[in-house]
Structure formats: C-alpha cells, structure tokens
Amino acid sequence: MTVKKPVPCSIYDIRGIQEWLDEMALQGLFLTGVSLHFDRAIFYTGVPRPVRYRLDPIIKNRKNLNINEEHKELYAQMGWEYIDCAARRYNIFSCDNPDTPELYSDPQSLALALDNRAKRDIRLNLLVGLLALAVLFLDFFLPPGRTLQNLLLWEDPRDLVITGLFYIFLPIALLLMVFEVRRIIKTRNTLAQGLPLKAEKRRNRIPFWAWYIPFCCCAIFLPRLLLPSIGWEVQGLDEAVLSHPWPTAAQLEAVGPHPLAEEPEMDGYVRYNDSPFAPVQEFVDRYLSAGSGPDAPVFFPADIRYVQASSPRVARWIYRLELDEESKSLERRQHPPYANRVSELTPFIARDWTGLDRLEVAQYRYRGEDSWTFAVLRGNDVLLVGYTGLSRWEDCLPLFLEALDAV
C-alpha cells in the first residue's frame, strides 16, 4: 500500500528532510519516491523499523557526466540503496544497517559536495537575471517598442495587464532566486566551518499544482475574460465629435490645382481612445468613391491620427513610436499580399517649419496617385496625416496647423 504525504521541509533543509524521513520510517512509512517539485513524498507501508535517509548533492561535471552513477555504485557497495532524485538537486539514499558508515564522514566533506551545487545556482541565477533585464530593456526601448506604446496609449488593455503582471512578478521571482542562492551558500558555509546543520521549522507546504495552476489561470484567462482586447471606441463620421475642426476634403482640394466645386459626401469612421499619458487620441479614416459600382476607385483624401499627450516629453516618445510604426506600414505596403501597393516611396525626411518641434514627410504613389504622409510634433500635440490627391503637403499643412490652434 502506498501513501502520499506533503513534504514539510524546504529543499534546502538537508538536516530537516533527513530527520523527517527517519521519523516516517519509525511510523512504518518507507520512502519510494518524491514529486518533481519536491512537495509530495510517496511511501509504502511496512513494519516500523529504524532507517537512515541521507541526501547526496548531485554533481554536474562536464568532464565526467557519469560521476553520479559512480557515486551510486560506490554507495551500493557500502550498503546504501538509491531511492530517488529530489528536485534535481539531491540523490536520496537509505540504509537500515546502523553499522554502515555515513555517506560523508564530516561536515567539511559535505560542504565540498555542496560547493559545486552553490556555484551552479549562482551562475544560473545571474544568467536568468541578466536575461530578464535584457528582455525588459529590449521590450521597452528598442524597436518596435510595442510595450512602451501600449503603456502610453492603452490601445490593448488586456495585453497591458498581462504584460504588467509579468513585470510585477518577474522581480519577485528574481528576488526568490536570490534568497535560494543565499540559503544554499549559508548551508555550505556552516558545513565548511565544521558545524552540524540544524533542522528548520517544519510547515505545511501547498502542493505545486494547487497554487501554480490557479495562478496561471488567473494571470492568463481573467484579463481575457474581463478586459477588451482593443481600447478604441468606434463611431461613424456623421456622429463623431472631433477634438479639432480638421480640414474637409473640399478645403484640402481647394489648395490644389483642381479645387472641388462642393464638399463631397464622405464615408468612414472615427476611433477614440484615452489614457493618463495621452488623454486625447483619435484616428479619422474617411474616404470617397469616384463613380458607382463595385469596381469604382476609392480615394482617401486624408487619414488623420492625432494624439494630445500629457507632457512634451511623453509627446516626443509617442511621436517617435507613431513615426516608426507608420514607416514600417509604408514599407510593408510595397510588397504582397497588399493589392493596392505603395510605390516610389521616399521615406520620411525631416523638414524645417516655423513653430514646429519636428516635421517629417514621406512621399509615394498609391493606387497610381501622388500621395504623402507628414508627421508633426508641436508641444503636447502629435499629428500624422496621410493624403492621396493633387494638393501638395506644403499647402495642406497650414490648414492642419490652423485646426490645431482652434479651440
């Protein structure tokens, strides 16, 4: 008959684990194995008798990968029976002969065996810590900077919460790893001084699956159930209330070589969003069809992306992120699978304009028509406008600046 019991000792409490297993043997429970995360021990029942259990640190040696097998054979000749591996850190041996010599004759010899384990843990934790810091840096500050953009604009609340939980628990996990290294170093140093180890206080440990699975479910599924994947609110052009009186299609065409006689009937939508770092966000996508029928060409007089940031510094970050995203979008649209491709692209070039902090313009052809996109940074305002038509960007820019100045 087999019995499972929770392990009341930490994996670093060598003395405590050995004493607890010895006590189980006196109660008629003899160890046959342990769980992967060393939170449960499996026993078979029998007649109570004294049995000694000892933990032997697993040694990793690149020159001799069979060193632990050699230890097992040597200990078997001494009378020690191999039971199982505990959390990939120790091999567990048992012996019911009181005259059989100990695995380690003194604390210093056990300290030497633990030294290899301590060095490996230190290297592993340093490597994991450096990789975690590198991930944080790359994710926030190197292109495409999607995490930083989502933090500033809250475009995807669900992903933002999941990412936030990752950044909260990652330092906690690193801190726990530091504590683990300190504990094994403390154990090694105690043994190196020739002092016997003291058993730690026993406690009821929660099974690994009992906390890990609920934690993962809460961290992954709750945000998906409770939060939207997109933060934008969408409205039609006829019901949208815009932050500024942006130029109409007739106004833009009026500065070109062929002014429109009247304002065309437009279609499209407006997307709204807000965040503490960017309280005003809107994207105006409007278009008109020339002619009727499914094959009639569609023109896009102006796509407007406007963000009002909470401060000039935040505006500079958002400007760079939005400009990078728009640059990549134009480059992607030069290739399949886009049916209406961009051609003859001249990437964004910095221009001088009085009163603006930054102005960059890209020019290209879209659907066979001359097109351009300009990006403007002025104080807290970030404005990107994409246009297809006959008017030049130099003539249209003053109209948008005038709209920015309007209350």
Number of C-alpha atoms within 10 A of each C-alpha: 7 12 13 15 12 17 23 20 22 17 18 17 18 21 16 20 22 19 14 16 22 21 19 19 23 15 15 16 24 26 24 15 18 22 18 13 13 20 22 19 20 17 21 15 15 14 11 14 16 17 17 20 24 23 20 21 23 20 21 14 11 8 7 10 11 12 14 17 10 12 16 17 14 13 18 15 10 14 17 24 17 18 15 18 20 22 14 12 16 20 20 23 22 23 20 15 12 10 8 12 13 14 17 13 9 14 18 19 15 20 23 15 16 25 20 15 21 21 13 15 19 17 12 14 17 15 12 13 19 12 12 16 14 12 11 15 12 14 15 16 13 11 12 16 17 15 20 19 20 16 20 21 23 23 21 18 20 22 21 19 18 17 15 14 13 12 13 11 11 16 14 11 12 16 13 12 19 16 12 18 21 15 15 22 20 14 23 22 18 17 20 19 11 14 13 14 15 12 16 15 10 14 11 10 13 14 15 14 11 9 10 12 11 11 12 11 11 13 16 16 13 13 18 16 11 9 14 14 15 13 18 19 11 14 15 15 17 11 9 14 12 14 16 14 15 18 17 16 22 16 16 24 22 18 18 17 10 11 15 15 9 10 11 13 9 16 14 15 17 22 18 19 19 20 17 12 17 21 14 18 21 21 21 22 19 20 19 16 17 11 10 8 8 7 9 10 12 12 17 20 24 24 18 19 19 22 25 23 27 18 13 17 12 17 23 20 16 25 24 16 18 20 20 15 16 18 15 13 12 20 15 14 16 17 13 9 9 10 10 13 17 22 20 11 16 13 17 19 12 13 11 10 13 7 10 13 14 18 19 18 20 20 22 18 17 22 15 12 15 17 25 24 23 22 24 23 22 19 19 18 23 25 23 23 22 21 24 21 20 18 21 18 21 12 14 19 17 11 17 20 17 13 15 17 9 11 7
